Amino acid sequence: MNKKAARVREAPAAADETMFLLMHAAGTVEKRLEDALGTAGLSLAKFGALTFLVRAGAPLSLSECAAKMTCVRSNITQLVDRLESEGLVRRVDNPSDRRGVMAAATPLGIERQAAGAKLVDEVKRQFAKTLSGIDRYELSRALIAIK
């Protein structure tokens, strides 16, 4: 264990320092996920959109995608544009709204999402190993309280 890690474990951090430690940890986890998914040609956003589409098992409207991913519709439109240009998603007409467009994962998109899920699982395993010996219940309680 390095000296910095030992110091963090020895004394509790002040509240403001804890906030920055949490932000740093979140950034680190996000970077690890982005790096892992990058090896499959995906970003977190692309993987998230593909995951929603694959789990849905049917085309979703872009509005539904935006709501599930908690982002604005214009961002989803751009994301679907990129996914479509890579052959991971296709647009289909919305049968209940002739002006509407829906997105569906292609077979390549389903395959790429599955590959990404395996990479995410590996990052999860590494993350769990990092937290071994820490009371996860208390950690989860603290993180939930932040919401």
C-alpha positions, 0 to 999 in steps of 0.5 A: 500500500502506498503512503497516500492510501495509508494516510487516507485509511488512517484518518477520516477526511474532512467533509470538504475533502471527502467531497473532492475524494468522491469526485475524484473516485467517480472520475476514476471509475468513469475513466476506467469504464471509458477505457475498457469500452473504448477497446470495443469501439464504444463510449459510455454513452454509446454503450448506455444507448445500446443497452437500453435498446437491446434490453427493450427488445423492440425499437424505442422512440428517441424521446423514450431513449432520452428519458431513459438516459436522462438527457435532452432529445437533441443529444440522443439524436446526435448519439443515434446518428453516430451509432447509425453511421457505425451500423450499430443502430437503425432508424425505423418509422414509428407505427403510432406516429408517422412523424416519429422515428424510433431506433433499434439495435442492429445485430452488430449493435447487439454483438457490440453491446454484449462485448461491452457488457463483458468489459463493464463486468470486468471493471466491476470485478476490479472495482469490487476487489478494490473495495474488499475489506470496506463495509459496503453497506455503510458506503452504500448508505452514505452514497445514497444519502448524497442523492 
